[in-house]
Amino acid sequence: MMVHIFVTNDCNLNCDYCYVASQREKKEFRVESISNLISFINRMLSLNKSEVVIFDFFGGEPLLNRECIEEIIVQAKERISVRQKYIMTTNGTLLTQKNVDYIISNNIDLSVSLDGHPNTHDKHRKFKSGMPSWNHISQNIEYLLKKIPHVTARMTFDSQTVSELYNNVKFLECEGFKIIKPIPDFFDENWSDENFEILKEQFKKLRLNSNPEIQVSLIKKRIFIQSDCSGGVDSFSINVNGDVYPCNYAVGNKDFCLGNISEFNKFELHSFHTDHSKRNECKGCAYFSSCESARCVFVNYKMTNNFHTPNGFFCSFERLISSVKTP
C-alpha cells in the first residue's frame, strides 16, 4: 500500500511549473494528527490486506517539516506490524549533512528534483526571492552522492527546455547521478508540433548515446497491460489537514475527497475503474491498453477535466516512448 503524505504545503522555492503550487497555504501536517494517520493506515491495511506500506513524504518541500517526518516514522515502527518503506522527493536545498545522515539512518529512498545544467535548472526553479537555486543545491551534491550514490535525479522538462534535454541528462551524469528520471511537464500548454519534433530528436540522441551504467527512465519504457487505478484501494494521498484523496493529482479538489483521517473507523475502500468504453479518442490506438492514460484517470482529469481523455501532448509522448525498443 502506498500512502503519500503532504507533510507541508509550503516550499522555499517558487517553481513556475509546480502543479501543487495552487494548494500552497503554508500549512503543515500537525504532529498531533499522526496518531490518527497511523490508525487510518492500519484500518486500510485491515481492508486491503497489503503486506507492505510505503510512506511517501511529499510537499511542498518535505524537509521543511522534518519533525513531522521523524515522528511519523517513530509511530509507524511502533504501531504498524507490516513491512515499511520510506521514500521522499526533495528540491535539494535542505540536503545538509545532518539531513542526509538522517535519511540514510532511516533508509529513506530519495529523489532530488534537478532539471540539469544550471542555465536550465534556474530557468524555472528559483527561490521565492527570485534568486536561482542551483548554486545553493550544488553545495550539497558531493556529500549526498558520496553517502547515497544511487539517489534519483528527477528532471522536469517542458517546451522551453526540451532542446537541451540530452545535454541536461549528460550534465547530471557528469555530476555523478546514476539514476535519472526525465519527466515532461504535461500541463505545459505551449507544446507544439515543432518542439515535439525537437523532443523526438533529443530522444533519439539519448537512445543512441546511452551509457549502460546509467539508468535513464525515458529510454527504458516497459510496455505492459495497465491495471485499474489503485487510488482509494491501496494508494492514498493525505493532505496537510488530514483530508484523504485517491491521488496526488486530486488533492485539494473537494469532489474527490474521501474523508478525513480523524474518522478512520468510517473508511471503506473506494475503487476508480476506467470505463474503457468511454475512451473514444483512444480507440484504435496500438497502445490502447498499455498507455498510462488507461490507468491514470486523475492525471487525465487534471489535464482535460475528463477521466477518459489525455491531452494531445500526453498521447504523443506515450506513443513516442512506447514505439521504440531500447538498444
Protein Blocks (a to p, Z undefined) as FASTA:
>chain_A
ZZdddfbfbdfbdcfkbcklmmmgoiacdfklmmmmmmmmmmmmmmnopabdcddddedj
fklmmmlmmmmmmmmmmmmmbdcddddddehlmmcfklmmmmmmnopacddddebjfklm
mmmmccfkopafklmmmmmmmmmmmmmmmbccdddddfklmmmmmmmmmmmmmnopabdc
ddddfklckbcfklmmmmmmmmmmmmmmccfkbccfklmcccddddddfehklgccddfk
opacfbfklgopaklpgbdfklmmmpccddddddfklmmmlgopaklmmpmklmmmmlmm
mmnopakbccfklmmmmmmmmmpccZZ
